[in-house]
């Protein structure tokens, strides 16, 4: 797929300019800030593309199945992307292994149970289980949490676990960056975050309380892979004041260890005797 609006060199390829694949990815990324459907004009604005270019790319992506059209002519993410996403070992594969244990923890607590992995400086939610009575929470700064939602690693319980056990280079980069917290006027200081991460490593869990927009508390623990590396983190998230976070530590740690064993067993070669 090439961009026929760009100057062309011999062989039919654009002589210069942004590759079409980057424009198509930017078009798909326009949906990250929107949970619903987008019009062609909205796609054009969000992706910063000329309307004609946005239309051409949207049509091709719709033909492939990455996008779908609603009866009203709006664009939504297509099922083909879900089909491809289920092949991710760090997403659907991990979720498949962890889900029975997450369900046990969810039934025992009656609260939100989250499973997340790290992608760069962000934690990405790969599963969540929520009771009907559990209040709505905000996972990403300024947005409602959902599977696939992202948050800076310094913000949430799962993120702090992933950061505390992450590479030193990652910690240095995060400490040198923006340490703002949702709903808070003052960001964390690097020294405060260093102490938090040291405490996570010492205790093996992260306990986080965020007062806004809804006061919530979480307890998070890490999940280990076959080489004892941290591959994910899980947490229980509940309204602040409804429980003592420390009371949930044994259950959260026990479930994290059980998932770790299951992940390690799944990665081991089959013993054929």
N, C-alpha and C positions, 0 to 999 in steps of 0.2 A: 504494500500500500504506500503510495507516494503522494506528495502534496503538489497538485498541479498548479498551485498558485505561485510556487517558488520558481526562480530562474532555473533553467535546466542546462546541464552540461551534456556532452555526448554520452550516450548510453541511457538517457532518460532520467537520470537521478538529479535531484536538486543540487545546484552548484554550491549553494550556501543556505544558511537559515536553519531553523529548528527542525530536527528530524520529526517525521510524521508520527512515529511511535510515541514520542514525547508529548505531542499534542493530544494524541488519543488517550494517553495515561492521565494527562491533565484534565481531560474531559470527564473521565471516570472519577477522578479525585474530587470533582465538583460535588459529588454526592456525599462526601465525608462530613460536610457541615449541615447536611439536610437528611432527615429521616424519611422524607416522602418523595414525591415526584417533582421533576423539574421541567419547565417549558424549554423550548429551544432557545428563547431569548435569555432565560436564566442560565442555561448551560453556557451560552456564549459569554455572558458577563462573568460568571464564576470561573470559567476556564480561561478568560481573557483571550478569546479567539473571535475573529470575524464571524458574523452570523452564517455566512455561506460556508466557511470552513467547518464550523460547528455542525451544520446540517449534514455536510458530506460525511464527516466522521461518525456522527450519530447514526446515519443510515447504514453505514458499513458495520458498525458495532451491533446494530440491531439485527442485521442479516446473520451475523455470527452467533448472536445470542447473548452478548455481554450486556445489551440493553433491551428493553421491551417498551412498546407503546401502549398506553392505556387507551380506553375508548374515547377519552377526551383529547387525545393527542399528546399527553404528557409523556416524559421519559422516566423509566424506573430501571433499577439494576435488574439484569436478566438472570434466569436460572442457570445459565451456562457458567457464570462466575461462581455460583454456589457449588456447582459440580466440580469445577477445578479446585476450589478452596478446600473441599473435603479430602483432597490428596495431600494436604500439608501435614507432615508428621508432627510438627510442633503445634498444630491447631487441632484438627479433627482427630488425628491419630492419638495424641495425648488425651484429648477429651474422652475418646472411647474407652481408654484404659481407666481413666480417673472417675468416670461418671458414677459407677455403682457406689464408690466410696463417698463421693460428694453427696449423693442422694441420702446415704446413711447420716451424714453430718447435718444435712438440711432437715431431715425428719427429726433429728434429736434436738435441734436448736430452734426450728421454726423461723429462722432468719435468712437473710441473703447469704449465699455461699458463692464465692468467686474463685475462679481459676485463671491465672494469668501467666504469660511468658513475656520476656523482654525483647524489644526490637529497638536497638539503638538506645536513646535516652528515654524511652517510653515503655510503659507496661501495656500490654495488649490483652484485653479480656477474651478468653477463648471459651469460657462457659460461665453461666450464672444460673443459680436456682433461687427462686424467691417465693415466699409464702404470700397468699392473697392479702394477709393482714400486715405484711411488712411494708414500711413506708418507702416511697420513691426516693432514690438517691441520685446524686450527680457524680458520675465516675470521671468524666473529663471536665476540665475547667470550662464552665459555661454550658455544658451539655449533659443530657441524660445518659446514664451508663447503659450499655448494650453490649452484646457479644460483638467483638471487633472494635469496641471503643478503646480509646487510648488515653493515658494520663502520664504526665512527667513522673519519672521514677521516684522523685523525692517527696511526692504528695501522698500516696496511698500506702496502706500496709503492705500489700503485695509488692508494690514498687520498691519500697524501702528494703524488703527482704532481697529482692533481685539485685538491688544496688549494693547492699552490704556484702553480698557474696559474689559480686561481679568483679571483672578485671580492675586492677588498680588504675589503669588508664581511663576507664569509664568513670571511676570515682573522681579522679582529678578533673575530668572534663565537666562533670555535673557540678562539682564544688565551685568551679570557676564560672558557671553559667547563672541563669536566672533561677532563683530559688523562691519565687513567689508562691503563695498558697491561696487557693480559692477562697474568696470572702475575707481575706486578711489584708490589712493595710500594709503590714510590714512583712517582708520575706524572711525566710530563715537566714541566719548568717552561716557562713561556711563552718565556723567552730561549732555551732549548734548541730548542724547536720553531721559533722564528724562524730560528735558525742552520741547522736542517735544511732548511727551505723555501728559504732563500737558496742553499744548496748545490745543491738540486734544480734551481733556476732557472739556476744557473751551469753545472752539468754536464749538464743536460738529462735526467737519470735520477735515480731514487731507489733507494738500496740499503738494505734493512732486514734486520736480524737479530733474531729473537725467540727467546729461550731456552726458553720454556715455552708450552704443555705438551710440544711436540716441537720441539727446536731446528731452526729453519728460516731460510733466507736467501732474499731475493727481489731481483730487479732489475726495475724498472718504467720505462716511458717513455710519453709522451703521444701521443694520436692527434688530429690537427687536422681541423677541418671546413672548409667552403668559404670562410669568412671568417677562416681561420687561428685560429679559436677552439678551445680544448681541449674535445673532445666525449667523450673516453673515455681510458682508460689500459689498457695491457697489461703483464703481468709474467710472468716465469718464477720459479717457487717450488720450492726443492729443499732437502733436508736440509743443515743447516749442516755445513761441513767436507767435503762431497762435491764441491765445486767452488769456484773462486775467482769471486766475483760479478763482479769487473771483467772476467773473460774473456768473460762473456756480454753485456757492454754493446754491442759492435758488432752482434751478431745481433738483440738486442731493439730497438735503435734502427732498424736497417734494416727490420725487419718493421713497426714502428710507422709509419715513413715510407711504406712500401708501402701499408699500410691507409689512411693519410691520403690518399694520392693516389687510391685507389679510392673513398673516401668523397666526395672532392671531385668526382671525375668523375661519380659517381652523382647528385650534386646539381646538376650543370651542365645547362642546357637543351640539348636535342638540336639539333645543327647540321644544319639541313635544306638548307644551301647557299643 
